Amino acid sequence: MTSKKHRQFCSEPMGDKSVHDLPGIGPALGGRLQNSGIRHARDLEGHFLVFNQNQEKFGNWLRDTCGANAKQQRDCYNGLREWTKNNL
C-alpha cells in the first residue's frame, strides 16, 4: 500500500519538485538535504541513479546525509524507483 504523497509524486512529471515532495522526506529531512545542496527531487534522483538504483547503497547514503531512518529510506527509494520505472 502506498501513501497519497507517493501516488502524487509518481503520477506527475518531476520538473522542479522540491525534495519535500518525495515520499519519506518531511520538513526535517528536507531541510537537512537542502543544507547539503540538494534542493530538488531531481537532485536526489541523481544520487539514486549514481548508486545504480541499489536500495542499500542509496539508503545508507540518505541516512548519512540527512539522518533518514529505515522507513524514510524505503519510502523515498520506492518513490524514486517507481517514478524512474514509469518515466525513464
ChimeraX attribute file (.defattr): number of C-alpha atoms within 10 A of each C-alpha:
attribute: neighborCount
match mode: 1-to-1
recipient: residues
	/A:1	4
	/A:2	10
	/A:3	12
	/A:4	10
	/A:5	15
	/A:6	21
	/A:7	14
	/A:8	14
	/A:9	20
	/A:10	22
	/A:11	13
	/A:12	11
	/A:13	11
	/A:14	18
	/A:15	9
	/A:16	11
	/A:17	16
	/A:18	18
	/A:19	25
	/A:20	19
	/A:21	19
	/A:22	28
	/A:23	25
	/A:24	24
	/A:25	21
	/A:26	14
	/A:27	11
	/A:28	13
	/A:29	21
	/A:30	21
	/A:31	17
	/A:32	16
	/A:33	22
	/A:34	16
	/A:35	12
	/A:36	11
	/A:37	10
	/A:38	17
	/A:39	19
	/A:40	20
	/A:41	19
	/A:42	18
	/A:43	16
	/A:44	20
	/A:45	22
	/A:46	12
	/A:47	16
	/A:48	23
	/A:49	14
	/A:50	12
	/A:51	15
	/A:52	11
	/A:53	17
	/A:54	13
	/A:55	17
	/A:56	13
	/A:57	15
	/A:58	22
	/A:59	23
	/A:60	15
	/A:61	17
	/A:62	23
	/A:63	16
	/A:64	11
	/A:65	14
	/A:66	18
	/A:67	16
	/A:68	22
	/A:69	15
	/A:70	14
	/A:71	11
	/A:72	20
	/A:73	22
	/A:74	18
	/A:75	19
	/A:76	26
	/A:77	24
	/A:78	19
	/A:79	23
	/A:80	24
	/A:81	19
	/A:82	15
	/A:83	20
	/A:84	16
	/A:85	10
	/A:86	10
	/A:87	12
	/A:88	5
